[in-house]
Amino acid sequence: MDSMTTVRLHDTERASIHPTAIVAHGAELGPGVEIGPFCTVGPNVVIEAGAKLVSHVVVEGHTRIGEGARLFPFCTVGLPPQDLKYKGEPTRCEIGARTLVREHCTIHRGTATGLGITTVGADCMLMAVVHVAHDCTLGNNVIVANNAVMGGHVSIGEYAVIGGAAAIHQFVRIGRAAMIGGVSGVEADVIPFGSVIGNRARLASLNVIGLRRRGFDKAQIQRLHIAFKALYSKEGIFAQRLEAMRAKFGEDPLVAEILAFIDAPSHRGLIRAD
């Protein structure tokens, strides 16, 4: 059966579907979409303009692939979560525009008892053998290196970098522009702009390199560094240091972002410095 007859295509420009690909009736392909050899696309999948499935890619469930995204061989997106409570509910998965999903990545759809959706933002790069579990939320411009894995309900802020073979516990929050060192076991939340490393991970410093790359100037980074040192000094009680930091530095936008992160509800608590 010609797979071209089983899928809704936009009239402006036909998608390209390899003869060996299987595209189910009901799937929606935008203009310029490329479906490579031996790919499988389910009936509730939407693939937006210019996206490409290189080969041997499986996309199932109520899944949306963003414009210009590229999915490489043997990755799977939108398959059922690894959760014994899941009973086939029509939960969702979304991949943002221009995101790269490399070989053997697995991105599972959400659960009815969680957010109901797994989201990977725009302009992300997931390197080979990354696992994104159910109900995870990754912001825009996140980079996840090879073999990193995350449990369910993990939240990762934009521009964060996750090192190779890192393991992130379920319900952990990773703040914006944070850096997770390679082979780190992350059991608790990581503040925005923080840098953690170790098994189990400890908060080692600020992610200064990431801050520079994001365009923050020297004065902004210096103020953030002073506030960081005050908060994570070894003298006194953390709660008292937190309130002192709030009073002294709370008007600074970057410090205010860290304070808001600390104040927000947390399942796992915060990773602390040594």
C-alpha positions in Angstrom: 0.0 0.0 0.0 1.3 3.4 -0.9 1.9 5.3 2.3 1.4 8.6 0.5 -2.4 7.8 0.4 -2.8 7.2 4.1 -1.7 10.5 5.5 -3.1 14.1 5.4 -0.6 16.4 3.6 -0.7 20.1 3.3 -1.4 21.3 -0.2 1.4 23.8 -0.4 4.2 21.3 -0.7 4.1 17.6 -0.5 6.0 15.7 2.1 8.7 13.2 1.1 8.0 9.7 2.4 10.4 6.8 1.7 8.7 3.7 0.2 9.8 1.6 3.2 8.3 4.0 5.8 4.9 3.3 7.4 2.8 6.4 8.0 -0.6 5.7 9.6 -3.9 7.1 8.4 -4.7 10.3 10.3 -1.1 11.4 10.8 -0.6 15.0 9.7 2.6 16.1 7.8 3.5 19.7 7.1 5.1 21.0 4.0 8.6 19.8 3.3 8.6 17.0 5.9 10.9 14.1 5.1 10.2 10.6 6.4 13.2 8.4 5.8 13.7 4.7 5.4 12.0 2.3 7.8 10.4 5.0 9.9 7.0 4.5 11.6 4.6 7.3 12.3 1.4 6.7 14.3 -2.1 8.0 13.5 -2.2 10.8 16.1 1.2 12.3 15.2 1.6 15.9 13.8 4.9 16.7 12.1 5.4 20.3 11.3 7.0 21.9 8.3 10.5 21.0 7.3 11.0 18.4 10.1 13.0 15.3 9.1 13.0 11.7 10.4 16.3 10.4 9.1 15.7 6.7 9.2 14.4 3.9 11.6 12.6 6.5 13.7 9.4 5.6 15.6 6.9 8.4 16.5 3.7 7.3 18.2 0.9 8.6 20.5 -0.5 12.1 20.5 2.8 13.6 19.6 3.8 16.8 17.8 7.2 17.3 16.2 8.1 21.0 15.8 9.1 22.8 12.6 12.5 21.9 11.3 13.3 19.3 14.1 15.5 16.4 13.1 15.2 12.9 14.5 18.1 10.5 13.9 18.1 6.7 13.5 16.6 4.5 16.2 15.2 7.2 18.4 11.6 6.8 19.7 9.3 9.6 20.6 5.9 9.4 22.2 5.8 5.8 23.2 4.1 4.8 26.4 5.8 5.7 29.7 7.6 3.3 31.9 5.0 3.6 34.6 2.9 0.7 35.9 0.1 3.1 36.6 -0.3 4.0 33.0 -3.4 2.5 31.4 -3.2 3.7 27.9 -4.6 7.2 28.5 -4.2 9.6 25.5 -1.4 11.7 27.0 0.9 13.7 24.9 4.5 14.5 23.8 5.8 17.6 22.1 9.2 18.3 20.6 10.0 21.9 19.8 11.2 23.6 16.6 14.7 22.9 15.3 15.5 20.5 18.1 17.9 17.7 17.3 17.2 14.2 18.7 20.2 12.0 18.1 20.6 8.2 17.8 18.8 5.8 20.3 17.1 8.6 22.3 13.9 7.7 24.0 11.3 10.3 24.8 8.1 9.0 26.5 4.7 10.6 26.6 3.2 11.9 29.8 0.9 10.2 32.3 -2.6 10.9 33.5 -1.4 11.2 37.1 1.3 13.7 36.1 1.3 16.6 33.7 -0.2 14.6 30.9 2.5 15.7 28.6 6.3 15.4 28.1 7.8 18.5 26.5 11.2 19.2 24.9 11.6 22.9 23.9 12.9 24.5 20.8 16.5 24.5 19.7 17.5 21.7 22.1 20.1 19.0 21.3 19.7 15.6 22.9 22.8 13.6 22.1 22.9 9.8 21.6 21.1 7.4 24.1 19.5 10.2 26.2 16.3 9.1 28.0 13.6 11.7 28.7 11.0 10.0 30.9 7.3 10.8 31.2 6.1 14.2 32.3 9.5 15.8 31.9 9.7 19.4 30.8 12.8 20.7 29.1 13.0 24.4 28.2 14.4 25.9 25.1 18.1 25.6 24.1 18.8 22.8 26.6 21.8 20.5 25.7 21.8 17.0 27.1 25.0 15.0 26.4 25.3 11.3 25.6 23.9 8.6 27.9 22.2 11.1 30.3 19.0 9.9 31.8 16.2 11.5 33.8 13.4 10.1 35.8 9.7 11.1 35.5 8.6 14.7 36.2 12.0 16.3 35.9 12.0 20.0 35.0 15.0 21.6 33.2 15.2 25.3 32.6 16.3 26.9 29.4 20.0 26.9 28.4 20.8 24.3 31.0 23.6 21.8 30.0 23.5 18.2 31.2 26.8 16.4 31.1 27.3 12.9 29.7 26.0 9.9 31.7 24.4 12.2 34.3 21.4 10.6 36.1 18.6 12.9 37.3 16.2 11.7 40.0 12.5 12.0 39.4 10.8 15.3 40.3 14.2 17.1 40.4 14.2 20.7 39.1 17.2 22.1 37.2 17.2 25.9 37.1 17.9 28.1 34.1 21.4 28.0 32.6 22.6 25.5 35.2 25.4 23.0 34.4 25.3 19.4 35.5 28.8 17.7 35.3 29.3 14.4 33.6 28.6 11.2 35.5 26.8 13.1 38.2 23.9 11.6 40.2 21.5 14.5 40.8 19.1 13.8 43.7 17.9 17.3 44.5 17.1 20.6 42.9 19.8 22.7 41.3 19.5 26.5 41.5 19.5 28.7 38.3 23.1 29.3 37.1 24.5 26.7 39.5 27.1 24.1 38.6 27.0 20.7 40.2 29.2 17.7 40.0 29.8 14.4 41.7 28.3 11.1 42.8 26.1 12.2 44.6 26.2 15.7 43.0 27.2 18.7 45.1 26.8 22.4 44.3 30.4 23.3 43.3 30.0 26.9 41.9 28.1 29.1 39.6 28.0 28.1 35.9 30.1 31.2 34.9 31.0 29.9 31.4 27.3 29.4 30.7 26.5 32.9 32.0 29.1 34.5 29.7 27.7 32.5 26.8 24.2 33.8 27.5 25.5 37.4 27.3 25.5 38.4 31.0 28.1 41.1 31.6 30.9 41.0 34.1 29.1 43.2 36.6 26.0 41.0 36.6 28.1 37.9 37.1 30.2 39.5 39.9 27.0 40.5 41.8 25.6 37.0 41.4 28.9 35.5 42.6 28.9 37.7 45.8 25.4 36.7 46.6 26.2 33.0 45.9 29.1 33.1 48.3 27.0 34.7 51.0 24.3 32.1 50.6 26.5 29.1 50.6 29.1 30.1 53.1 29.7 27.6 55.9 28.9 30.0 58.7 25.5 30.1 60.3 22.2 28.6 59.4 21.1 28.3 55.8 17.6 29.8 56.4 19.2 32.9 58.1 21.7 33.3 55.2 18.9 33.0 52.8 17.0 35.9 54.4 20.1 38.0 54.6 20.7 37.4 50.9 17.1 38.3 50.2 17.4 41.6 52.1 20.8 42.6 50.6 20.6 41.3 47.1 17.0 40.6 46.4 16.5 43.5 44.0 19.0 42.0 41.6 17.1 40.2 38.8 19.4 37.2 38.7 19.5 36.8 42.5 15.7 37.3 42.5 15.4 34.4 40.1 17.4 32.1 42.4 15.3 33.2 45.3 12.1 32.5 43.4 13.4 29.0 42.5 14.3 28.3 46.2 10.9 29.5 47.3 8.9 27.4 44.8 7.5 24.0 46.0 10.0 21.2 45.7 9.7 17.4 45.9 13.4 16.8 46.4 14.8 19.8 48.2 18.0 21.7 47.1 21.4 20.4 46.4 23.8 22.3 48.8 27.4 23.2 48.5 30.1 21.3 50.5 
